[in-house]
Amino acid sequence: MNPTPLTYLDGETLISTVLPPIRFVVDKLLPQGLHILAGAPKVGKSWLALWLCLCVAKGEPVWNFSTRRGGVLYLCLEDSYSRIQNRLLDITDDAPANLCFATMSEKLHSGLVEQIEGFLGAHPDTVLVVIDTLQRIRAAGNESNPYASDYRDIGVLKALADQHRLAVLLIHHLRKMNDDDPMNMISGTTGLSGATDSNLVLKKGKRSGNAATLYCTGRDIEYQELVLEFDQDAHVWKLVSSGESTEEQDKILVSLSLLSSRSAGNLPAPPQSWQRRWSPIAEKKYVPMC
């Protein structure tokens, strides 16, 4: 059997071709493509996912990020319609018709993609699909090669997102073992976390507390650490701090750090808030203005 010829573009053609820009469902946070939102059990992932779906369906901002208004499909596969109704009533009195829910679906490689494509055909304005949880749509994997199994499953969903230019958000769990890098805590092999377009990790400082940090990294977004607090009355995660800084501030911070190191401790160390931002600042490769 003859293989299908390789499709390719030369550099001259590629650089002169007008291609559609990456479409953001949530500006600077959730572009088209495949994404994971991971957190410990009962940490508040589903509350965040539901509120996110509602904001996108209404075209309302997610914290200080604008959204692209469009249809939303939320596969809440661990819930009943009664529980979703109660949660909706806790956060809003007005749920739009373009926000759709399903509590049952087929599994990957057994009809799920076809079900979603059928929904997209009936609702062409859909911009976001949320699957809660990833494990609910997976069949038994290849235990001898879990990386291949993870990568294969993620690849199917990424192809779906790319083909329809929408965002697919997978709700997932964290490992029990702690790690300095929150992304390493995403359950599964790197076949999961490495094949997605972005990963979001919701991590509480204290299990019984209401404060958490949403760590965000991806191919089309800048690294962010969003400090959140869960409002028990509104049942919504509120933004406390985004850790944003201006480019000029970043240049100054880099310059001060370099001067401090050259002075062998003669200058005071930067505040902790600056030190926490050092890593992403260094990656931007700013030239110090000394």
ABEGO torsion letter per residue (X at the ends): XBBBBBBBBBAAAAAABBBBBBBBABBGABBBEBBBBBBBBGAGAAAAAAAAAAAAAAGBBBEABBBBBBBBBBBBAABBAAAAAAAAAAABABBBAABBBBABBBBBGAGAAAAAAAAAAABAABABBBBOBAAAABBBBBAABAAAAAAAAAAAAAAAAAAAGBBBBBBBBBBABBBABAAAABBEBAAAAAABABBBBBBBABAABABBBBBBBBAABBBBBBBBBBBAAAGBBBBABAGBBBAAAAAAAAAAAAAAAAAGGABBBBBAAAAAAAAAAAAAGBBBBX
